[in-house]
Amino acid sequence: MRVCFRSSIQPALIDEYRRRHAAVWLEMLRALKAAGWNNYSLFLAGDGLLVGYVECDDFDAARARMALTEVNARWQAEMAALFENPGQAPDEGFQVLEEVFNLDSQLAAAQASTS
């Protein structure tokens, strides 16, 4: 499944957020991959809007697998102060967005109906 989510970084802390994500801990990268986070990207706007995209088997299950890792607990603690809601773990504040269009899906459906 493909999942897109949004969150918000405090605008004054965007540079720090960028700095930390320029060199994510190798242990964290490996944990994400082992937990099933594939083709994972984050996009950041100048006003602090953060949009994430990930492909996984099941988003809730992938998040639960990460929650079991010690490195994720450390990462979330390190990152929490940068987000708009610093009292909440960043990965608990993701707002999942509904997919309303997918080019490949619609092309496949259109081609199937013309066959």
Buried (B, 14 or more C-beta within 10 A) or exposed (E): EEBBBBBBBBEEBBEBBEEBEEEEEEBBEEBBEEBBBEEBEBEBEEEBEBBBBBBBEEBEEBBEBBBEBEBBEEBBEEBBEBBBEEEEBBBEBBEEEEEEEEEEEEEEEEEEEEE
